[in-house]
Amino acid sequence: MNALTYSRFGGPELLQHTQQPAPRVRDHHLLIRVRAVSVNPIDGKIRRGELKLLSGARFPKSPGSDFAGVVEAVGAGVDGFSVGDRVFGFPGSMREGTLAELITVAATSVARIPPGLDDVGAAAASMVGLAALQAVRDVARVASGERVLVNGATGGVGLMLIQLARSRGAHVTAVTSAAGLDTARQYGAEVVHDYRARPLSMLGERFDVVFDLSTKLSFAEARGLLTPRGRHVGFEPSPASLLASALLNPFRRQKQLVLVTKPSAKDLAELVGKLQAGEFLPPPTEVFELSDAQAAFERSECGGVIGKVVIRAVPSP
């Protein structure tokens, strides 16, 4: 089968199309023919070797953390799926990428794509939707009436965060570039700021929750933006941040929290319900064909993308 692979750690220029053995369906898994995959920051970190303790150093590797596709085969012990079902998901593995013609995925990390959502939209919404849902509901526990700041608001996760926080009755302020201000408003932010024109230190407000997607606002720097019992949520888990959260949070009122996104068919189904109810929109996309996959990763990693970069593996039917 065709797969996008790399054989050593480094930049996007290492990506190449190769022929690899096709996987076989396993018990409790689905064999998926991939139609679209979005590009996420973690893909670059894995490829550059920044997460080799988790991803391993065995090559060749395929990039890709999420997918939209069609069920090709159903493994033993799987109920509720049939060959031909359109599905999407986030396998949660740093060792096996999704940018291949065929992949095997645990059925517990897959959900059906709702009618009206194409493969590109489903791939764009899968991992970022899970991240935003788990951050709002489980990590920050955003409540009605709270004031929420989303820093780096117009990437895929940020746009989902805005909508999910608003759906819980929160007041949302978005910080983004000038190019993203209109998009942040369109997705529901009530107040928007251009970070170049107005630094965070000059906002003059306190927030119950600060979601930092820029990875540049540390907990120490964010404390002046938080209410006395405010929560700072980071999206780049590291041993240091996880240890600090576990050891120090019991002794301080302001909390340093870290999201570790988990695969979950149940959460994907909740996202599907919200999409079908019109509670939120998937993020806008910049679409690249599989033949231009290297350019897709270069585009994502140079920054400034509004929404998501998605690689279309095959044309949607």
C-alpha positions, -999 to +999 in steps of 0.1 A: +000+000+000+010+036-005+021+055+027+038+088+035+068+080+055+102+093+068+132+073+078+150+097+102+141+126+124+141+160+108+121+185+087+092+181+062+117+175+034+122+140+047+086+130+038+083+106+009+057+083-007+067+047-002+052+012-005+046-005+028+029-038+038-008-034+042-020-039+078-045-067+087-075-060+108-071-070+145-096-081+171-115-051+185-102-029+156-114-016+123-094-015+091-099+020+076-093+032+041-081+068+048-096+097+028-084+127+047-059+136+075-054+169+092-020+183+102-014+189+139+015+205+158+023+172+174+031+157+140+060+180+136+072+174+171+072+136+165+089+139+132+117+162+146+124+137+174+112+160+202+089+132+216+111+102+208+107+088+244+070+084+236+071+078+198+101+056+197+130+058+172+119+029+150+116+037+113+100+041+088+073+062+105+042+078+090+029+112+101-007+119+110-026+119+142-063+118+131-083+107+101-115+105+082-121+074+061-143+043+052-144+010+071-128-017+050-130-046+074-144-052+109-124-071+135-137-097+158-154-084+189-165-051+173-202-042+173-219-012+157-198-008+126-201-022+091-180-023+060-186+009+041-193+031+071-178+066+069-159+072+101-134+096+118-113+095+148-081+101+168-062+068+175-039+085+201-008+066+191+025+084+186+041+053+171+017+046+142+007+075+119-025+078+099-012+091+065-013+057+048-037+041+024-050+017+051-047+019+089-060-002+118-077+017+146-093+005+179-131+007+175-132+026+209-116+057+192-139+059+161-173+074+154-195+077+123-192+109+103-226+127+105-245+134+073-236+167+056-200+166+068-174+158+042-142+139+047-121+171+049-144+187+076-144+155+096-107+152+096-104+189+106-127+184+135-116+151+150-085+157+171-091+194+177-127+187+187-117+161+212-090+184+226-114+213+230-142+192+245-120+176+270-103+209+279-136+228+284-155+200+301-130+179+320-099+200+326-111+236+331-147+227+339-160+259+324-192+270+340-220+294+329-211+330+335-174+325+337-150+347+318-127+328+294-097+340+275-085+319+245-049+329+236-041+318+200-078+316+192-080+309+155-062+276+151-084+245+150-085+239+188-090+276+195-121+279+173-136+248+188-128+261+223-146+294+216-178+276+205-178+250+233-172+276+260-200+298+246-223+268+246-217+264+283-227+300+289-192+315+293-182+349+281-153+345+257-124+368+248-102+358+219-066+368+213-053+363+178-035+381+149-052+409+129-059+383+102-079+362+125-101+388+142-131+384+119-130+346+121-129+347+159-160+368+159-177+345+134-171+315+157-186+333+187-160+353+205-176+383+222-144+403+225-114+400+202-079+415+205-050+416+181-020+406+202+004+428+183-018+459+188-027+451+224-004+429+245-020+406+270-006+426+299-027+456+287-060+438+286-070+452+320-093+422+328-092+391+350-104+357+337-117+326+353-100+304+327-071+312+304-066+287+275-031+291+261-028+277+226+001+299+217+024+279+240+040+313+249+020+323+279+034+304+309+014+299+341+037+323+359+030+350+333-007+342+332-013+346+369-018+383+366-047+376+341-064+351+364-091+357+390-081+345+425-093+310+417-086+311+380-073+282+359-046+283+333-048+254+308-018+245+287-019+223+256+017+210+255+021+184+282+056+178+294+070+160+324+078+193+341+043+208+336+025+177+346+047+174+378+042+210+387+005+207+383+003+176+405+026+188+432+018+225+435-019+228+427-030+215+461-012+245+477-024+274+456-058+288+447-049+296+410-044+263+392-020+252+365-037+226+344-025+206+314-046+189+287-036+154+276-061+146+247-075+111+250-090+089+222-127+085+229-156+072+207-180+085+233-166+121+231-166+119+193-202+109+194-209+139+216-192+162+191-213+146+163-244+155+183-233+191+187-225+193+150-259+179+140-276+203+165-259+232+149-241+241+182-208+246+164-190+246+131-159+226+121-128+249+116-121+264+082-096+244+061-067+248+037-067+217+016-037+200+000-038+169-021-017+138-010+008+145-038+015+179-021+017+165+015+052+179+021+039+214+013+010+209+037+033+203+066+055+232+056+024+254+055+012+243+089+046+247+105+053+282+093+024+294+114-005+318+107-030+292+096-066+302+103-083+269+111-067+237+099-045+223+071-060+191+058-044+165+034-070+149+011-058+113+005-085+105-021-113+126-035-146+125-015-172+103-033 
